[in-house]
Amino acid sequence: MSRKCELTGKTVQVGNNVSHAKNRTKRRFLPNLSNVTLSSELLGKSFKFKVAASTLRTVDAKGGLDPFLLKAKDHLLSSNALKVKRQITSTKSPS
């Protein structure tokens, strides 16, 4: 699996270690990823995602997984998250 958040697309960033003598060497900034189970209220199911800690705070602030996915841009979501979003939109639209 790649080091990428499935809901926001947050990925590894690259920068420099800078010593006191101003020597620069490449380094990587890894996102704080964790495996999480999030539940959808509309579908009544739980889904497993690999998500950054900052994304969990955002999902809580938006009111849960369903409102977050409905407002999320498709190109940032993983294929797994896109499937869940399509299920949510198909369940919500006939209502």
C-alpha positions in Angstrom: 0.0 0.0 0.0 1.2 3.5 -0.7 1.6 6.1 2.0 -1.5 8.0 1.0 -4.7 9.0 2.8 -7.7 7.4 1.1 -10.1 10.3 1.8 -8.0 13.5 1.3 -5.1 12.3 -0.9 -2.5 13.5 1.6 0.8 11.9 0.6 4.5 12.0 1.3 6.2 15.4 1.1 9.9 16.0 0.3 12.1 18.6 1.9 15.6 19.2 3.2 17.4 18.5 6.5 19.4 21.6 7.1 22.4 21.3 9.5 23.9 24.1 11.5 26.5 24.5 8.8 23.7 24.9 6.2 24.4 21.5 4.6 21.2 20.2 2.9 20.2 16.6 2.5 16.9 15.3 1.2 14.4 14.0 3.7 10.7 12.8 3.6 7.8 14.0 5.6 5.4 11.0 6.1 1.7 11.6 6.8 0.4 10.3 10.1 -1.7 7.4 8.7 -3.7 4.9 10.7 -6.2 2.1 9.7 -9.6 3.1 10.8 -13.1 1.7 10.6 -15.7 4.4 9.8 -19.4 3.8 9.7 -22.0 5.2 7.2 -25.3 6.1 8.8 -27.2 6.1 5.4 -25.9 2.7 4.4 -25.8 1.1 7.9 -22.4 -0.4 7.2 -18.8 0.1 8.4 -15.9 0.6 6.0 -12.1 0.3 6.6 -9.9 3.1 5.4 -6.2 4.1 5.7 -6.6 7.7 6.9 -4.5 10.6 8.2 -5.1 11.8 11.8 -5.9 15.3 10.5 -8.5 13.7 8.2 -10.3 12.1 11.1 -10.7 15.5 12.8 -12.1 16.8 9.5 -14.6 13.9 9.2 -15.8 14.6 12.7 -16.1 18.3 12.0 -18.2 17.7 8.8 -20.6 15.5 10.8 -19.5 12.0 9.8 -18.5 9.9 6.9 -21.6 10.5 4.7 -21.4 14.4 4.6 -17.7 14.3 4.2 -17.8 12.0 1.2 -20.7 13.9 -0.4 -18.6 17.1 -0.4 -15.3 15.5 -1.2 -13.7 15.8 -4.7 -13.6 12.6 -6.7 -10.0 12.9 -7.8 -8.7 13.0 -4.2 -10.6 9.8 -3.1 -9.2 6.3 -3.5 -11.1 3.7 -5.5 -12.5 2.2 -2.3 -13.7 5.5 -1.1 -15.3 6.3 -4.5 -17.3 3.1 -4.4 -18.6 4.1 -1.0 -19.4 7.6 -2.2 -21.4 6.2 -5.2 -23.4 3.9 -2.9 -24.2 6.9 -0.6 -25.3 9.1 -3.6 -27.4 6.3 -5.1 -29.1 5.7 -1.7 -29.7 9.4 -1.1 -30.9 10.5 -4.6 -34.2 8.4 -4.8 -35.3 9.8 -1.4 
